[in-house]
Amino acid sequence: MAGALTLGAPLGISLSLQGSYRTDKAMAFAAIAGIDLLRLTVYRQSLLPLWPNPFPAQQRGQDVASR
């Protein structure tokens, strides 16, 4: 039997908890923390009033083709 739980937070932060239990009483646990650097920096659209994004990937109201 195996299971996993993955939680996501704003700014590209994630946490994954995993576990496994086998019939021969072997158990395994894992925890993985991750940060999506592009979502934290270039693609960030939240917290702009507190933390400005100097190099946004796309300006608001502007298509990529029009740049």
VOKOLBA-242206 format. One line per field, with one value per atom (N, C-alpha, C, O, CB): residue number from 1; residue in three letters; atom name; x, y, z. Coordinates in steps of 0.02 Angstrom, whole numbers, plus 50000, padded with zeros to 5 digits. Glycine has a CB too. Layout:
pos <- NUM	...
code <- Ala	...
site <- CA	...
x <- X	...
y <- Y	...
z <- Z	...
END
This chain:
pos <- 1	1	1	1	1	2	2	2	2	2	3	3	3	3	3	4	4	4	4	4	5	5	5	5	5	6	6	6	6	6	7	7	7	7	7	8	8	8	8	8	9	9	9	9	9	10	10	10	10	10	11	11	11	11	11	12	12	12	12	12	13	13	13	13	13	14	14	14	14	14	15	15	15	15	15	16	16	16	16	16	17	17	17	17	17	18	18	18	18	18	19	19	19	19	19	20	20	20	20	20	21	21	21	21	21	22	22	22	22	22	23	23	23	23	23	24	24	24	24	24	25	25	25	25	25	26	26	26	26	26	27	27	27	27	27	28	28	28	28	28	29	29	29	29	29	30	30	30	30	30	31	31	31	31	31	32	32	32	32	32	33	33	33	33	33	34	34	34	34	34	35	35	35	35	35	36	36	36	36	36	37	37	37	37	37	38	38	38	38	38	39	39	39	39	39	40	40	40	40	40	41	41	41	41	41	42	42	42	42	42	43	43	43	43	43	44	44	44	44	44	45	45	45	45	45	46	46	46	46	46	47	47	47	47	47	48	48	48	48	48	49	49	49	49	49	50	50	50	50	50	51	51	51	51	51	52	52	52	52	52	53	53	53	53	53	54	54	54	54	54	55	55	55	55	55	56	56	56	56	56	57	57	57	57	57	58	58	58	58	58	59	59	59	59	59	60	60	60	60	60	61	61	61	61	61	62	62	62	62	62	63	63	63	63	63	64	64	64	64	64	65	65	65	65	65	66	66	66	66	66	67	67	67	67	67
code <- Met	Met	Met	Met	Met	Ala	Ala	Ala	Ala	Ala	Gly	Gly	Gly	Gly	Gly	Ala	Ala	Ala	Ala	Ala	Leu	Leu	Leu	Leu	Leu	Thr	Thr	Thr	Thr	Thr	Leu	Leu	Leu	Leu	Leu	Gly	Gly	Gly	Gly	Gly	Ala	Ala	Ala	Ala	Ala	Pro	Pro	Pro	Pro	Pro	Leu	Leu	Leu	Leu	Leu	Gly	Gly	Gly	Gly	Gly	Ile	Ile	Ile	Ile	Ile	Ser	Ser	Ser	Ser	Ser	Leu	Leu	Leu	Leu	Leu	Ser	Ser	Ser	Ser	Ser	Leu	Leu	Leu	Leu	Leu	Gln	Gln	Gln	Gln	Gln	Gly	Gly	Gly	Gly	Gly	Ser	Ser	Ser	Ser	Ser	Tyr	Tyr	Tyr	Tyr	Tyr	Arg	Arg	Arg	Arg	Arg	Thr	Thr	Thr	Thr	Thr	Asp	Asp	Asp	Asp	Asp	Lys	Lys	Lys	Lys	Lys	Ala	Ala	Ala	Ala	Ala	Met	Met	Met	Met	Met	Ala	Ala	Ala	Ala	Ala	Phe	Phe	Phe	Phe	Phe	Ala	Ala	Ala	Ala	Ala	Ala	Ala	Ala	Ala	Ala	Ile	Ile	Ile	Ile	Ile	Ala	Ala	Ala	Ala	Ala	Gly	Gly	Gly	Gly	Gly	Ile	Ile	Ile	Ile	Ile	Asp	Asp	Asp	Asp	Asp	Leu	Leu	Leu	Leu	Leu	Leu	Leu	Leu	Leu	Leu	Arg	Arg	Arg	Arg	Arg	Leu	Leu	Leu	Leu	Leu	Thr	Thr	Thr	Thr	Thr	Val	Val	Val	Val	Val	Tyr	Tyr	Tyr	Tyr	Tyr	Arg	Arg	Arg	Arg	Arg	Gln	Gln	Gln	Gln	Gln	Ser	Ser	Ser	Ser	Ser	Leu	Leu	Leu	Leu	Leu	Leu	Leu	Leu	Leu	Leu	Pro	Pro	Pro	Pro	Pro	Leu	Leu	Leu	Leu	Leu	Trp	Trp	Trp	Trp	Trp	Pro	Pro	Pro	Pro	Pro	Asn	Asn	Asn	Asn	Asn	Pro	Pro	Pro	Pro	Pro	Phe	Phe	Phe	Phe	Phe	Pro	Pro	Pro	Pro	Pro	Ala	Ala	Ala	Ala	Ala	Gln	Gln	Gln	Gln	Gln	Gln	Gln	Gln	Gln	Gln	Arg	Arg	Arg	Arg	Arg	Gly	Gly	Gly	Gly	Gly	Gln	Gln	Gln	Gln	Gln	Asp	Asp	Asp	Asp	Asp	Val	Val	Val	Val	Val	Ala	Ala	Ala	Ala	Ala	Ser	Ser	Ser	Ser	Ser	Arg	Arg	Arg	Arg	Arg
site <- N	CA	C	O	CB	N	CA	C	O	CB	N	CA	C	O	CB	N	CA	C	O	CB	N	CA	C	O	CB	N	CA	C	O	CB	N	CA	C	O	CB	N	CA	C	O	CB	N	CA	C	O	CB	N	CA	C	O	CB	N	CA	C	O	CB	N	CA	C	O	CB	N	CA	C	O	CB	N	CA	C	O	CB	N	CA	C	O	CB	N	CA	C	O	CB	N	CA	C	O	CB	N	CA	C	O	CB	N	CA	C	O	CB	N	CA	C	O	CB	N	CA	C	O	CB	N	CA	C	O	CB	N	CA	C	O	CB	N	CA	C	O	CB	N	CA	C	O	CB	N	CA	C	O	CB	N	CA	C	O	CB	N	CA	C	O	CB	N	CA	C	O	CB	N	CA	C	O	CB	N	CA	C	O	CB	N	CA	C	O	CB	N	CA	C	O	CB	N	CA	C	O	CB	N	CA	C	O	CB	N	CA	C	O	CB	N	CA	C	O	CB	N	CA	C	O	CB	N	CA	C	O	CB	N	CA	C	O	CB	N	CA	C	O	CB	N	CA	C	O	CB	N	CA	C	O	CB	N	CA	C	O	CB	N	CA	C	O	CB	N	CA	C	O	CB	N	CA	C	O	CB	N	CA	C	O	CB	N	CA	C	O	CB	N	CA	C	O	CB	N	CA	C	O	CB	N	CA	C	O	CB	N	CA	C	O	CB	N	CA	C	O	CB	N	CA	C	O	CB	N	CA	C	O	CB	N	CA	C	O	CB	N	CA	C	O	CB	N	CA	C	O	CB	N	CA	C	O	CB	N	CA	C	O	CB	N	CA	C	O	CB	N	CA	C	O	CB	N	CA	C	O	CB	N	CA	C	O	CB	N	CA	C	O	CB	N	CA	C	O	CB
x <- 50042	50000	50045	50095	49952	50027	50067	50020	49964	50116	50043	50003	50048	50106	49955	50019	50056	50008	49950	50093	50032	49995	50039	50095	49971	50015	50054	50015	49956	50069	50047	50017	50054	50115	50019	50016	50045	50028	49975	50022	50072	50063	50078	50109	50107	50058	50075	50150	50189	50045	50170	50239	50278	50340	50274	50244	50278	50309	50356	50331	50284	50310	50266	50205	50312	50297	50259	50292	50352	50254	50250	50273	50238	50177	50258	50276	50249	50269	50327	50275	50219	50230	50210	50155	50190	50253	50240	50254	50298	50283	50217	50227	50210	50170	50186	50240	50229	50234	50276	50280	50190	50190	50181	50133	50135	50227	50224	50204	50202	50292	50189	50166	50220	50205	50140	50284	50337	50358	50413	50398	50312	50319	50375	50403	50332	50391	50438	50400	50348	50478	50425	50393	50442	50503	50367	50415	50456	50417	50357	50476	50453	50423	50469	50530	50412	50439	50478	50442	50381	50489	50480	50455	50498	50560	50454	50466	50502	50474	50414	50496	50517	50498	50526	50583	50525	50486	50509	50491	50442	50480	50531	50519	50525	50577	50569	50474	50475	50505	50471	50403	50568	50603	50573	50572	50675	50548	50518	50452	50438	50506	50412	50350	50363	50322	50306	50418	50436	50463	50456	50488	50494	50526	50491	50454	50600	50503	50480	50404	50375	50512	50372	50300	50257	50196	50286	50285	50247	50199	50218	50295	50135	50083	50052	50007	50029	50075	50048	50100	50159	50028	50078	50119	50156	50209	50169	50131	50165	50169	50219	50130	50118	50125	50180	50213	50059	50190	50241	50310	50361	50220	50311	50374	50370	50349	50388	50389	50383	50423	50476	50405	50398	50431	50466	50432	50380	50533	50567	50570	50576	50637	50565	50568	50510	50522	50635	50448	50392	50395	50420	50325	50370	50370	50322	50336	50352	50267	50217	50186	50164	50161	50187	50156	50081	50053	50177	50048	49975	49944	49963	49950	49895	49860	49900	49882	49841	49953	49995	50010	50029	50062	50001	50017	50092	50127	49979	50115	50185	50202	50258	50201	50156	50169	50176	50207	50113	50147	50149	50213	50223	50089	50256	50318	50373	50428	50340
y <- 49943	50000	50061	50064	49999	50112	50173	50232	50226	50170	50289	50350	50411	50409	50354	50464	50527	50585	50581	50532	50639	50700	50757	50765	50710	50797	50854	50917	50923	50846	50965	51029	51084	51084	51042	51131	51187	51253	51259	51188	51301	51366	51419	51403	51376	51481	51533	51540	51516	51600	51573	51586	51524	51525	51620	51470	51410	51366	51329	51430	51369	51328	51266	51271	51367	51207	51145	51099	51103	51109	51055	51005	50940	50938	51027	50886	50820	50772	50767	50794	50738	50687	50620	50614	50702	50570	50505	50450	50457	50495	50396	50340	50275	50273	50349	50221	50155	50103	50109	50139	50053	49998	49934	49927	50007	49886	49823	49767	49774	49808	49710	49652	49622	49591	49599	49631	49605	49656	49653	49588	49701	49752	49801	49830	49718	49812	49864	49929	49930	49844	49982	50047	50098	50092	50072	50146	50199	50264	50266	50183	50318	50384	50432	50423	50407	50483	50533	50600	50603	50513	50653	50721	50761	50760	50754	50794	50832	50903	50912	50798	50952	51022	51050	51035	51063	51090	51117	51190	51214	51078	51225	51295	51301	51283	51343	51327	51341	51411	51461	51335	51415	51479	51526	51587	51467	51501	51546	51575	51634	51508	51535	51560	51608	51653	51502	51601	51645	51711	51763	51612	51712	51772	51800	51849	51759	51772	51800	51798	51848	51764	51743	51734	51754	51742	51664	51785	51803	51860	51912	51824	51850	51901	51920	51962	51876	51890	51907	51947	51945	51843	51981	52022	52078	52100	51978	52100	52153	52219	52254	52163	52240	52303	52300	52350	52322	52242	52235	52218	52239	52183	52180	52155	52161	52114	52080	52219	52229	52178	52155	52300	52161	52115	52156	52182	52063	52165	52209	52183	52222	52221	52118	52088	52040	51980	52052	52065	52019	51987	52018	52055	51927	51892	51923	51924	51819	51949	51979	52039	52034	51927	52096	52155	52148	52116	52218	52176	52172	52208	52264	52201	52176	52206	52206	52241	52276	52168	52166	52094	52054	52206	52077	52010	52004	52053	51995	51943	51930	51949	51974	51855	51940	51955	52030	52051	51927	52072	52145	52176	52236	52178	52138	52167	52166	52189	52130
z <- 50000	50000	50000	50036	50061	49959	49955	49950	49925	49894	49973	49969	49966	49987	50028	49941	49936	49944	49924	49868	49974	49982	49960	49985	50057	49913	49888	49902	49884	49813	49934	49951	49913	49908	50027	49887	49851	49885	49915	49779	49880	49909	49856	49804	49971	49868	49820	49811	49852	49842	49758	49740	49721	49722	49798	49703	49678	49731	49717	49631	49792	49846	49853	49852	49914	49859	49864	49916	49930	49796	49944	49992	49975	49967	50066	49970	49955	50011	50028	49886	50039	50090	50061	50034	50156	50066	50036	50087	50129	49973	50081	50126	50092	50045	50189	50117	50089	50145	50189	50033	50142	50191	50153	50115	50245	50161	50124	50170	50231	50091	50140	50179	50223	50274	50132	50205	50247	50301	50327	50204	50318	50370	50357	50403	50436	50294	50276	50266	50233	50211	50294	50289	50259	50269	50358	50223	50195	50200	50189	50122	50215	50217	50180	50178	50291	50150	50115	50119	50120	50041	50122	50120	50072	50076	50192	50025	49974	49973	49965	49904	49981	49976	49911	49892	50038	49877	49813	49804	49833	49757	49765	49748	49672	49644	49785	49641	49569	49560	49572	49536	49539	49536	49484	49496	49520	49428	49379	49405	49394	49314	49439	49467	49525	49537	49490	49560	49614	49589	49622	49659	49530	49505	49443	49449	49489	49386	49322	49314	49292	49265	49330	49318	49377	49376	49299	49428	49488	49473	49446	49545	49492	49484	49551	49553	49437	49606	49671	49711	49695	49709	49762	49807	49770	49793	49842	49713	49675	49712	49706	49609	49751	49788	49842	49855	49821	49872	49924	49897	49924	49973	49842	49813	49737	49704	49835	49709	49637	49597	49619	49618	49539	49494	49440	49395	49462	49443	49396	49324	49278	49419	49315	49248	49237	49232	49237	49233	49223	49153	49106	49232	49148	49085	49034	48974	49095	49059	49014	49050	49107	48994	49017	49046	49047	49003	49006	49097	49100	49042	49025	49167	49011	48954	48889	48842	48970	48886	48827	48808	48851	48839	48745	48720	48709	48700	48656	48709	48696	48624	48611	48708	48576	48507	48495	48446	48463	48538	48526	48554	48545	48558	48587	48614	48564	48579	48675
END
